[in-house]
Amino acid sequence: MLDNYEFLLRKRDEFANEPIIPPPLVRGNDLIALGMKPGPHFGEILEAVETRQLEGGFKDRDDALAWVKKEFLPANDAN
């Protein structure tokens, strides 16, 4: 009945190779590419993205960038 023990050993080895904190989905150069001007607000935006990312709020990088556009860029009025 060592199945559970062996399973846990395999999982331990799996997790040992994974980073504790994943690389950020969005960086400052991404904000610049969206047309934002660098400044102190970059830190706040990047921190908000990182928090949401760590909470599992994004599927991928594109999802994170879409959220940044929605939350931090002025709405484009077509009227």
Phi and psi in radians as a Rosetta constraint file:
Dihedral C 1 N 2 CA 2 C 2 CIRCULARHARMONIC -1.690 0.35
Dihedral N 2 CA 2 C 2 N 3 CIRCULARHARMONIC 0.170 0.35
Dihedral C 2 N 3 CA 3 C 3 CIRCULARHARMONIC -0.987 0.35
Dihedral N 3 CA 3 C 3 N 4 CIRCULARHARMONIC -0.839 0.35
Dihedral C 3 N 4 CA 4 C 4 CIRCULARHARMONIC -1.093 0.35
Dihedral N 4 CA 4 C 4 N 5 CIRCULARHARMONIC -0.759 0.35
Dihedral C 4 N 5 CA 5 C 5 CIRCULARHARMONIC -1.072 0.35
Dihedral N 5 CA 5 C 5 N 6 CIRCULARHARMONIC -0.809 0.35
Dihedral C 5 N 6 CA 6 C 6 CIRCULARHARMONIC -1.143 0.35
Dihedral N 6 CA 6 C 6 N 7 CIRCULARHARMONIC -0.672 0.35
Dihedral C 6 N 7 CA 7 C 7 CIRCULARHARMONIC -1.046 0.35
Dihedral N 7 CA 7 C 7 N 8 CIRCULARHARMONIC -0.819 0.35
Dihedral C 7 N 8 CA 8 C 8 CIRCULARHARMONIC -1.135 0.35
Dihedral N 8 CA 8 C 8 N 9 CIRCULARHARMONIC -0.633 0.35
Dihedral C 8 N 9 CA 9 C 9 CIRCULARHARMONIC -1.111 0.35
Dihedral N 9 CA 9 C 9 N 10 CIRCULARHARMONIC -0.728 0.35
Dihedral C 9 N 10 CA 10 C 10 CIRCULARHARMONIC -1.114 0.35
Dihedral N 10 CA 10 C 10 N 11 CIRCULARHARMONIC -0.755 0.35
Dihedral C 10 N 11 CA 11 C 11 CIRCULARHARMONIC -1.119 0.35
Dihedral N 11 CA 11 C 11 N 12 CIRCULARHARMONIC -0.705 0.35
Dihedral C 11 N 12 CA 12 C 12 CIRCULARHARMONIC -1.025 0.35
Dihedral N 12 CA 12 C 12 N 13 CIRCULARHARMONIC -0.773 0.35
Dihedral C 12 N 13 CA 13 C 13 CIRCULARHARMONIC -1.148 0.35
Dihedral N 13 CA 13 C 13 N 14 CIRCULARHARMONIC -0.684 0.35
Dihedral C 13 N 14 CA 14 C 14 CIRCULARHARMONIC -1.051 0.35
Dihedral N 14 CA 14 C 14 N 15 CIRCULARHARMONIC -0.889 0.35
Dihedral C 14 N 15 CA 15 C 15 CIRCULARHARMONIC -1.204 0.35
Dihedral N 15 CA 15 C 15 N 16 CIRCULARHARMONIC -0.467 0.35
Dihedral C 15 N 16 CA 16 C 16 CIRCULARHARMONIC -1.120 0.35
Dihedral N 16 CA 16 C 16 N 17 CIRCULARHARMONIC -0.429 0.35
Dihedral C 16 N 17 CA 17 C 17 CIRCULARHARMONIC -1.610 0.35
Dihedral N 17 CA 17 C 17 N 18 CIRCULARHARMONIC -0.101 0.35
Dihedral C 17 N 18 CA 18 C 18 CIRCULARHARMONIC -1.680 0.35
Dihedral N 18 CA 18 C 18 N 19 CIRCULARHARMONIC 2.478 0.35
Dihedral C 18 N 19 CA 19 C 19 CIRCULARHARMONIC -1.168 0.35
Dihedral N 19 CA 19 C 19 N 20 CIRCULARHARMONIC 2.535 0.35
Dihedral C 19 N 20 CA 20 C 20 CIRCULARHARMONIC -1.203 0.35
Dihedral N 20 CA 20 C 20 N 21 CIRCULARHARMONIC -0.767 0.35
Dihedral C 20 N 21 CA 21 C 21 CIRCULARHARMONIC -1.992 0.35
Dihedral N 21 CA 21 C 21 N 22 CIRCULARHARMONIC 2.150 0.35
Dihedral C 21 N 22 CA 22 C 22 CIRCULARHARMONIC -1.189 0.35
Dihedral N 22 CA 22 C 22 N 23 CIRCULARHARMONIC 2.726 0.35
Dihedral C 22 N 23 CA 23 C 23 CIRCULARHARMONIC -1.094 0.35
Dihedral N 23 CA 23 C 23 N 24 CIRCULARHARMONIC 2.581 0.35
Dihedral C 23 N 24 CA 24 C 24 CIRCULARHARMONIC -1.111 0.35
Dihedral N 24 CA 24 C 24 N 25 CIRCULARHARMONIC 2.487 0.35
Dihedral C 24 N 25 CA 25 C 25 CIRCULARHARMONIC -1.339 0.35
Dihedral N 25 CA 25 C 25 N 26 CIRCULARHARMONIC -0.498 0.35
Dihedral C 25 N 26 CA 26 C 26 CIRCULARHARMONIC -2.259 0.35
Dihedral N 26 CA 26 C 26 N 27 CIRCULARHARMONIC 2.387 0.35
Dihedral C 26 N 27 CA 27 C 27 CIRCULARHARMONIC -2.172 0.35
Dihedral N 27 CA 27 C 27 N 28 CIRCULARHARMONIC 3.031 0.35
Dihedral C 27 N 28 CA 28 C 28 CIRCULARHARMONIC -0.999 0.35
Dihedral N 28 CA 28 C 28 N 29 CIRCULARHARMONIC -0.680 0.35
Dihedral C 28 N 29 CA 29 C 29 CIRCULARHARMONIC -1.136 0.35
Dihedral N 29 CA 29 C 29 N 30 CIRCULARHARMONIC -0.471 0.35
Dihedral C 29 N 30 CA 30 C 30 CIRCULARHARMONIC -1.192 0.35
Dihedral N 30 CA 30 C 30 N 31 CIRCULARHARMONIC -0.679 0.35
Dihedral C 30 N 31 CA 31 C 31 CIRCULARHARMONIC -1.155 0.35
Dihedral N 31 CA 31 C 31 N 32 CIRCULARHARMONIC -0.694 0.35
Dihedral C 31 N 32 CA 32 C 32 CIRCULARHARMONIC -1.089 0.35
Dihedral N 32 CA 32 C 32 N 33 CIRCULARHARMONIC -0.741 0.35
Dihedral C 32 N 33 CA 33 C 33 CIRCULARHARMONIC -1.088 0.35
Dihedral N 33 CA 33 C 33 N 34 CIRCULARHARMONIC -0.452 0.35
Dihedral C 33 N 34 CA 34 C 34 CIRCULARHARMONIC -1.413 0.35
Dihedral N 34 CA 34 C 34 N 35 CIRCULARHARMONIC -0.058 0.35
Dihedral C 34 N 35 CA 35 C 35 CIRCULARHARMONIC 1.701 0.35
Dihedral N 35 CA 35 C 35 N 36 CIRCULARHARMONIC 0.156 0.35
Dihedral C 35 N 36 CA 36 C 36 CIRCULARHARMONIC -1.429 0.35
Dihedral N 36 CA 36 C 36 N 37 CIRCULARHARMONIC 2.572 0.35
Dihedral C 36 N 37 CA 37 C 37 CIRCULARHARMONIC -1.565 0.35
Dihedral N 37 CA 37 C 37 N 38 CIRCULARHARMONIC 2.300 0.35
Dihedral C 37 N 38 CA 38 C 38 CIRCULARHARMONIC -1.025 0.35
Dihedral N 38 CA 38 C 38 N 39 CIRCULARHARMONIC 2.532 0.35
Dihedral C 38 N 39 CA 39 C 39 CIRCULARHARMONIC 3.063 0.35
Dihedral N 39 CA 39 C 39 N 40 CIRCULARHARMONIC -3.053 0.35
Dihedral C 39 N 40 CA 40 C 40 CIRCULARHARMONIC -1.026 0.35
Dihedral N 40 CA 40 C 40 N 41 CIRCULARHARMONIC -0.504 0.35
Dihedral C 40 N 41 CA 41 C 41 CIRCULARHARMONIC -1.141 0.35
Dihedral N 41 CA 41 C 41 N 42 CIRCULARHARMONIC -0.373 0.35
Dihedral C 41 N 42 CA 42 C 42 CIRCULARHARMONIC -1.005 0.35
Dihedral N 42 CA 42 C 42 N 43 CIRCULARHARMONIC -0.770 0.35
Dihedral C 42 N 43 CA 43 C 43 CIRCULARHARMONIC -1.050 0.35
Dihedral N 43 CA 43 C 43 N 44 CIRCULARHARMONIC -0.728 0.35
Dihedral C 43 N 44 CA 44 C 44 CIRCULARHARMONIC -1.145 0.35
Dihedral N 44 CA 44 C 44 N 45 CIRCULARHARMONIC -0.746 0.35
Dihedral C 44 N 45 CA 45 C 45 CIRCULARHARMONIC -1.138 0.35
Dihedral N 45 CA 45 C 45 N 46 CIRCULARHARMONIC -0.829 0.35
Dihedral C 45 N 46 CA 46 C 46 CIRCULARHARMONIC -1.123 0.35
Dihedral N 46 CA 46 C 46 N 47 CIRCULARHARMONIC -0.622 0.35
Dihedral C 46 N 47 CA 47 C 47 CIRCULARHARMONIC -1.160 0.35
Dihedral N 47 CA 47 C 47 N 48 CIRCULARHARMONIC -0.709 0.35
Dihedral C 47 N 48 CA 48 C 48 CIRCULARHARMONIC -1.117 0.35
Dihedral N 48 CA 48 C 48 N 49 CIRCULARHARMONIC -0.720 0.35
Dihedral C 48 N 49 CA 49 C 49 CIRCULARHARMONIC -1.126 0.35
Dihedral N 49 CA 49 C 49 N 50 CIRCULARHARMONIC -0.785 0.35
Dihedral C 49 N 50 CA 50 C 50 CIRCULARHARMONIC -1.085 0.35
Dihedral N 50 CA 50 C 50 N 51 CIRCULARHARMONIC -0.757 0.35
Dihedral C 50 N 51 CA 51 C 51 CIRCULARHARMONIC -1.053 0.35
Dihedral N 51 CA 51 C 51 N 52 CIRCULARHARMONIC -0.838 0.35
Dihedral C 51 N 52 CA 52 C 52 CIRCULARHARMONIC -1.112 0.35
Dihedral N 52 CA 52 C 52 N 53 CIRCULARHARMONIC -0.677 0.35
Dihedral C 52 N 53 CA 53 C 53 CIRCULARHARMONIC -1.085 0.35
Dihedral N 53 CA 53 C 53 N 54 CIRCULARHARMONIC -0.818 0.35
Dihedral C 53 N 54 CA 54 C 54 CIRCULARHARMONIC -1.152 0.35
Dihedral N 54 CA 54 C 54 N 55 CIRCULARHARMONIC -0.459 0.35
Dihedral C 54 N 55 CA 55 C 55 CIRCULARHARMONIC -1.438 0.35
Dihedral N 55 CA 55 C 55 N 56 CIRCULARHARMONIC -0.048 0.35
Dihedral C 55 N 56 CA 56 C 56 CIRCULARHARMONIC 1.451 0.35
Dihedral N 56 CA 56 C 56 N 57 CIRCULARHARMONIC 0.406 0.35
Dihedral C 56 N 57 CA 57 C 57 CIRCULARHARMONIC -1.403 0.35
Dihedral N 57 CA 57 C 57 N 58 CIRCULARHARMONIC -0.103 0.35
Dihedral C 57 N 58 CA 58 C 58 CIRCULARHARMONIC -2.193 0.35
Dihedral N 58 CA 58 C 58 N 59 CIRCULARHARMONIC 2.485 0.35
Dihedral C 58 N 59 CA 59 C 59 CIRCULARHARMONIC -1.365 0.35
Dihedral N 59 CA 59 C 59 N 60 CIRCULARHARMONIC -0.659 0.35
Dihedral C 59 N 60 CA 60 C 60 CIRCULARHARMONIC -2.869 0.35
Dihedral N 60 CA 60 C 60 N 61 CIRCULARHARMONIC -3.040 0.35
Dihedral C 60 N 61 CA 61 C 61 CIRCULARHARMONIC -1.067 0.35
Dihedral N 61 CA 61 C 61 N 62 CIRCULARHARMONIC -0.755 0.35
Dihedral C 61 N 62 CA 62 C 62 CIRCULARHARMONIC -1.059 0.35
Dihedral N 62 CA 62 C 62 N 63 CIRCULARHARMONIC -0.686 0.35
Dihedral C 62 N 63 CA 63 C 63 CIRCULARHARMONIC -1.100 0.35
Dihedral N 63 CA 63 C 63 N 64 CIRCULARHARMONIC -0.736 0.35
Dihedral C 63 N 64 CA 64 C 64 CIRCULARHARMONIC -1.138 0.35
Dihedral N 64 CA 64 C 64 N 65 CIRCULARHARMONIC -0.748 0.35
Dihedral C 64 N 65 CA 65 C 65 CIRCULARHARMONIC -1.142 0.35
Dihedral N 65 CA 65 C 65 N 66 CIRCULARHARMONIC -0.673 0.35
Dihedral C 65 N 66 CA 66 C 66 CIRCULARHARMONIC -1.090 0.35
Dihedral N 66 CA 66 C 66 N 67 CIRCULARHARMONIC -0.693 0.35
Dihedral C 66 N 67 CA 67 C 67 CIRCULARHARMONIC -1.122 0.35
Dihedral N 67 CA 67 C 67 N 68 CIRCULARHARMONIC -0.748 0.35
Dihedral C 67 N 68 CA 68 C 68 CIRCULARHARMONIC -1.057 0.35
Dihedral N 68 CA 68 C 68 N 69 CIRCULARHARMONIC -0.786 0.35
Dihedral C 68 N 69 CA 69 C 69 CIRCULARHARMONIC -1.033 0.35
Dihedral N 69 CA 69 C 69 N 70 CIRCULARHARMONIC -0.778 0.35
Dihedral C 69 N 70 CA 70 C 70 CIRCULARHARMONIC -1.173 0.35
Dihedral N 70 CA 70 C 70 N 71 CIRCULARHARMONIC -0.734 0.35
Dihedral C 70 N 71 CA 71 C 71 CIRCULARHARMONIC -1.483 0.35
Dihedral N 71 CA 71 C 71 N 72 CIRCULARHARMONIC -0.525 0.35
Dihedral C 71 N 72 CA 72 C 72 CIRCULARHARMONIC -2.135 0.35
Dihedral N 72 CA 72 C 72 N 73 CIRCULARHARMONIC -0.155 0.35
Dihedral C 72 N 73 CA 73 C 73 CIRCULARHARMONIC -1.782 0.35
Dihedral N 73 CA 73 C 73 N 74 CIRCULARHARMONIC 2.489 0.35
Dihedral C 73 N 74 CA 74 C 74 CIRCULARHARMONIC -1.100 0.35
Dihedral N 74 CA 74 C 74 N 75 CIRCULARHARMONIC 2.533 0.35
Dihedral C 74 N 75 CA 75 C 75 CIRCULARHARMONIC -1.161 0.35
Dihedral N 75 CA 75 C 75 N 76 CIRCULARHARMONIC 2.443 0.35
Dihedral C 75 N 76 CA 76 C 76 CIRCULARHARMONIC -1.576 0.35
Dihedral N 76 CA 76 C 76 N 77 CIRCULARHARMONIC 1.937 0.35
Dihedral C 76 N 77 CA 77 C 77 CIRCULARHARMONIC -1.467 0.35
Dihedral N 77 CA 77 C 77 N 78 CIRCULARHARMONIC 2.210 0.35
Dihedral C 77 N 78 CA 78 C 78 CIRCULARHARMONIC -1.527 0.35
Dihedral N 78 CA 78 C 78 N 79 CIRCULARHARMONIC -0.077 0.35
